[in-house]
Amino acid sequence: MAGSRSRHRLGRPFGWLWAAYGTSELGSWLAFGAFPLIAVRVLHAGPAAVAALASVGAAVGAVVAVPLGPWVEFRRKRPVLIAMDAVRCAALLTVPVAYALGGLTLLQLLLVSVVVAAADITFRAASGAYLKSLLPADGLLVASARYEATAWTTTIVGPPLGGAAIGLLGPVVTVAADAVSYLLSALGIRATGRSEPPPAPREAPRMRAGDVLDGWRFILADATLRPLFVNTALFNGLLMATQPLLTVLLLGRLGFAPWQYGLAFAAPAIGGLLGARLARPLVTRFGQHPVLLRSGALRALWPVGLAFVGAGTAGLVQVIGIELGLIFCCAVFNPVCTTYRLERTPADRVARTLSAWAVTTRATTALLTAAWGVLGGLLGLRTAIGLAGVLLLATPLLLLPRHGRRLPQPKPKPKPEAEPEPEPAPSHP
């Protein structure tokens, strides 16, 4: 037991990095839904403006982040992480300041959402590269699983606390709390005190126009990363595209109370804790490729059931059950996918690859969310949700590389050869 525990100790620098991640995640969930609430309650914005705030901000932020991937690649990652936390903190603090001065506008909320989205993508790209430099290869899956478990823990705790704070103090206060969480995250990253290896040398003295595409070139040229990339972009996009429709269905058509709605999405996060906990044992027993393929297929089976949710207690139980199964499978898949992606990507390409991955996922989600908003109006809520569910059933096919090849497994380390017996030292005369 003692040996098992020691293998899972990833060191003090990772502990600070993990604490910083948990703090910023909690802050984000405390402020979950704060911008739409501010737009509706404070600025009296209509549905179109609120939809634009949700989709346009993320899409434009993704576009802004495109050249930042190559920029991050050739810099030390720890200062970049601290800088992105500082940018997010400063941008968010402008909201309560403008509100206090009576000058808050919808345009400001949109600009802040763009800055935060771009900084978030840049932070995640630098964070993956920093994590890979911080840990040995056999620690990446343990670290990814801990991140996944932390994300679901904050999902359980954050929204209820944020909802209570919004009810007592208003949504602007939760935005300020989110800003403070990024400041604390920056202090935690600074406390890692880890000296990084120097960044990869740049081939050209200045960034070229083609450099911004290097991340996509690497992903699409890799026969095993490419199917994972397309699968995750489409799966996340289709899943998130139905969330606004599901909100209208549950709170509007089916008459769920706000507490029931919150419970329907907070309680299933327990499945995320369990899935993250089981990810490493499952990989140890069955291997990386089978776990990726099976968890990726199983997570696609659940969303179609949301189109058939009923009213009342039975409907609430149905939503919780569907979300519990979905989140459990996602919590197994996500850390395994993250680990494989880091293992597969050379150290001098991690930031560009993760940036391209995040930009594509965010942009796809924004576009599909807008498209499903139109489909919901044309086809009806249940039909649009069901259509997304049916399309999600086909996404596991994208996990299969061409010609049925399996994902290459990490090569086992060669056993050290027996050292030759040392020759006797010559005797002194």
N, C-alpha and C positions, 0 to 999 in steps of 0.2 A: 504493500500500500504506500509506504513511504517513497519507494522508487517511482510509482505512478504519479504521485503528487509532484515530485521534483521535476518530472518530465513536463508537467503542465505549467510550471512556473516560467513565465516568459520575461521576467526581469522587471526592475523598477521603471525604466523608461516606458515600456509598454503599459505598465500600470497607470502612469500619468496620461498617456495617450488615450487609453481606454476610458479613464475618468473624464477626460475632456470631451470625448465622443458622447458619453452618456449625458453629460451636462447640457451640451448643445441640443441633443435629441429631446431631452425633457423640455427645454425651453421652446423648441419648435412645436411640440405637442400641446404645451400650455397655450400657445397662441394659435392653435389649429382653428381655422375658420374665422380668425379675427378680421382679416381684410374684407371679406364679403360682408361681415356684420357691420363694420365701420362704414362701408359703402352704402349699405341699406339704411342703417339707423341714424348715422351722423350726416351723411351726404345725400340721403334720400335718392339713391341711384336706382334705376330700373333693372329688369332682368338682363337686358342686352349688355348694359354696362358692367354688371356683375360677372356675366359670362366672359366678357372681354378681359376683365381683370384677371380671371382665373386662367384663361388660355393664352392670351396675347403676351402677358408678362412672362410666362414660362417659355413660350416660343422665341420671343425676342431675346430673352436671357440666354437661351441655348445658342442662338446665332452669335451673340456678342462673345460667348465663351469659346467659339471655334478657334481663333488665333491664339488663345491663351494656353492651349495644350502644348504646342511646341515651345512657347515661352517658358512654361514651367519645367519642361524636360531638361533644359540646360542651366537650371538654377538649383541651389540647395533647397530641399523641400520644406524643411522646418521653418525657415523665415517666410516662405510662401504661405504655409498653413496659418501662421500667426497673422500675416497681413490680410488674408481672406477673412479670418474671424474679425479683425478690426474693421474691415470694410463693411461686413454685414452688420456689426454692432452700430457703426456710425450711421448707416443708411436707415436702419430701423428706428434709431433714436430721433430721427427727423420727424417721425410721425407724431409721437406725443408732444414734441416741442411745437410743431405747427398747430396741433389741436389746441394746446394751451394758449397759443397766440391768436387763435381764431382764423388761421389761414390755411387749414388743411383742404386739399382738393383731390378729386379723383385722379387727375393727371399725376400728382405727387405719389399716390398709392401705386399707380401703374409703373412709374419710374423706379420706385423703391423695389417693387417686385421683380423688375428686370435686373437691377443691380444685385439683389440677393440671389436670384436664380443663376446669374453668371458666376458670382463668387462661390456659390454652392458647388457648381460643376467643377470649377477650378480647384476648390478645396478637396473634393473627392479624388480628383486625378492625382494631386500631390500627396494625399493621404495614402493611397495605395502604393505609390512609389516609396514613400517614407517607411511604411510598414514592411515592405519587402526588404529594405536595407536594415531594418531594425531587428528582424527575427530570422532564425534559421528556417530552412524550407519546411522542416517537419513541424514548425510551430504555426504555420500560416492557417491551417484548417482550425486549430484550436482558437486562434485569435478571431478568425472570421465567425466561428460559432458563438463566441462571446459577444461580438458586436451584434449578431443577429438576435441573441437572447436579450441584450440590452435594448435594442430597438423595440422589441415586443413588450418588454417591461414598461418602457416609457409610454407605449401606446395604451397600456392598461391604466397607468397612473395619471398621465398628462391631461387627456381630455376632460375627465371629471373635475380635476383641480382647476383647469382652465375655465371650464363652464361655470364653476362656483365663483371664480374670480371675476369673470365677465358679468355674472348676475349681480355681484356685490359692488364692483368698481368700474365696470364697463370694459369694452374690448381693447381700448387704447392701453390700459394697464398691462394686459398680457403681451402686447407688442413690446413694451418697455422691458418686461421680464425676459422675453426672448432675446432682446438686445444684450441684456446683462449676462445671459447664458453664453453668448458668444465671447464676451469679455473674459468670463471665467474659463472658457475653453482655451482661449489664447494663453492665459496664464498657466493652465495645465500643460499645454504643449511646450511652453517655454521651460517648464520645470523638468521636462524629460532630460535636458542637459546632455543630449546625445550628440556627439560629433559625427557628422555624416561623411561618407566618402565623397570625394569631389564629383560633381556632375560630369556626364559624358561630354567630351569636347565637341564643339560644333564644327561641322565640316566647312561651312561658309562663315565668314565673319558676321554676316547679318542674316536675319530670317528671310527666306525666300517665299514667294507666293505658294510654291508647291509644298512647303513644309507643313502647312496647315492640313494637308490631306494625308500626311504620313501615317497617322493613326488608322484611318480607314483602309489605306493600302495594305498595311500589315494585317489587319483583321481579315479582309476579304481574300488575301492571298493565302491565309492559313486554312487548310481544309477542315480543321477541327474547331477553331474559334469562330469561323464563319457561320455554321449552323447555330451555335450557341447565341451569337450576336443577333441574328435575324429572329430566332425564337424569343429571346428575352424582350426585344424591342416590340414585337407584335403582341406577345402575351401581356406585357405591362400596359401597352397602349390600349388594347381592347378591354382589359379588365378595368382600368381607370376611366375609360370612356363611358362606362355604364354607371359610374358612381353618382353623377348628378341626376340621372334618370331614376336610379334606385331611391335617392333621397326624396324626389318628388312623389314617387310611388308610395313609399312607406309613410311619409309625413302627410301627404295630401290625399291620395286616393284611398289608402287603407287606414288612415286616421291614427297612426302610431303616435303616442305621446312622446315628447322630447326625451324623457328618461328611458323609454323603451328603445328609441332609436339609438341613444348612446350605449345602452346595454347590449344591443344587437351587434355592435362593432367592437366594444371593449372586452366583453366576456370571451369571445373566441380567440383573443390574443394569447390566452393561456396555451392554445395549441402551438403558437409560435415559440413559446418557451420550451415546450416538450420537443418540438421538431429540431430546434437548435441544439438541444441537449443530445439528441440521438444522432445527429449528422455524423459526427466523428466515429462513434461505434459502428454505424452502418457501413461507412467507407472501409473501416478496418476489416469488417467481416465479409462484405460483398464486393468491394472494389469501387473505384471512383466512377467508372463508366456506367455500371449497372445502376448505381444510386442516382446519378444524374438523369439517366434515361427514364427510370421508373418514377422517381419523384416528379420529374418534368411532365410525364404523361398523366400521373394521378392528379396533379394540381389543375389540369385542364378539364377534368370531369365535373367539377363542382359548380362553376358559375352559371351554367344553363338552368340549374334548378331555381335560381333567383327569379326567373320569369314566371314561376308558378306559385310564388309566395301568397298566402292568404292573409286575412285579417285576424285580429284578436290574439289571444295567447298562443294558439296553435301556429299562427304565422310567425310570431316572435321566436318560438322554439325552432321553427323551420329555418329562419334566417340564421340563428345562432349555430345550428347544426351544420349548415352549408358553409358558413364562414369559418367554423372551427376546422372542418376538413380541409378547406382551401388553404388556410393559414398554416396548418400543420405541414402540408406538403411543400408549400413555399419556403417554410423555415428550414426544411431539410435541403431543398434544392439550392437556395441562395448562397449559404456559406460554401457548399461544395463547388458551385459554379465560380464564385469569387476566388476561391483557392486555386482552382484549375487555371483560371484566366491569369492569375499572378505567376503561377509556375510556368505557364506556357509563354509568357511575354518576357523578352530579354530586359535586363535592368535598365538599359539605355532607351527603352521604348515604352516604359510603363505609363508615364504621364500622358503621352500622346495617345496611347491606346485607350486608357480609361477615359480621357477627355472625349475622344470620338465616340466611345460607347455611351457615355452619359448624354452627350449632345443629341445623338440619334434617338435615344430612349425618350428624352424630354420632348423633342420635337415631334416624334411619332405620337406620343400621348396627347400633346396639345392638338395636333391635327385630327386625330381620331375622336377626341372629346368634342371638338367643334362639329365634326361630321355626324356623330351620334346625337348631338343636340338637334340637328336638322331631321335626322331619321326618327327621333322620338316624336317630333311634331307631325311628321308625315305618316308614320306607320303605327304610332301609339307606343306607350311606354313599355308594355310587356313584350310586344313584338320586337322592338329595338333591342331590349335586353336579351331576349331569346336568340336573336340573330347573332349578337356578339358571342353568346355562349356556344352556339353551333360553330362559329368560326374558330373559337378557342379550342374546340375538340380536335381541329386539324393541326394545331401548332406543334404537338409532339413529333409529327413527321419531320419537322425542320431540325430536330435534334439528331437525326440520322445523317452522318456524313455520306457523301457520294460513294457508290460502290460498296456500301455496307461496312465500311471500315470502322473499327472501334477507335475511341479516343486513346491516343497513346498514353500509357501510364508512365509516371516518373521512373527513371531507371534506378534500380537498386544500387546503393553505393558498393563498390567492390570491396571485398574483404581485404584488410591489410595483410600483406605477405609477412611471413615470419621473418623477423629481423635476424641477420646472421650473427653468430656468436662473435663477440669482439675478440680481436687478437690480443694475446697477452702483451702488456706494455714491456718494452725492452728494459732490461735491468741496467741500472747505472753501474758503471765500472767502479 
